[in-house]
């Protein structure tokens, strides 16, 4: 099967976009939250309590990286760890009210960064991007 050069370019562009978004996010970082820490809080707020393994898979990082980020977020009072009632070995991470507050504050503070990357796109294009990325990621996961 021949390589589609357009897809190679899309892959390269996507990697560059992610790198630049992360760099700009961290440059404008407020509240001393890194982009991965924010993504963890955002995921917890949107989807509720998660196991470390669930967060690692969703954020595409190792369980060890989740634990390290969680330790920092725990020390700041943004998350808490709870054990499952039916199996004490299972630990869930959940966002606190302070974590919700800081997540909303960071989102407000980062509006400019997000607008810099995506503000010129019409809503329809943003919906298409989301649909395309969701489809590609779902295919990878299966």
Phi, psi and omega in degrees: 000122181290150179281130177278112183296330177298319180291325176297317178296319178299316179299314179296316179297320181297315180298317179297317179300312181300316180298315182290322176299313181298315179299314181292322177300311183292328178296323181263014186304130176238159178063015177054032175259129174282167179300315177298323178295318177298315180301323178295314178298317180299315179298316180295321179292319184286323188244000178082188183305141182225149170284157179304317181297323178295316179295317180301315180295315183293326183264358180059044175226171181282161175298325177297320178294322177298315181299317178298314178295320180296322178301315180295314180294325177295316181296333178273353180082017182273338178222169171218156178253138176226151178264145178293139182295324184272344179209101186296345178285338182273124180247131176253146174250132178224152181280146177263173176299321177296322176296319177297316181299313183291325178298314179295321180294317179296318179300319178295315182292334184263005179307320182296318179297313181296318179296325180299323182273321189238357185298333182275354180272137174292156180306323181298319179294321178297318177297321178295316178301315180298315180298315181297312181296320178297317179296313180297314180295321178297321179295320178296319183289343182262000000 
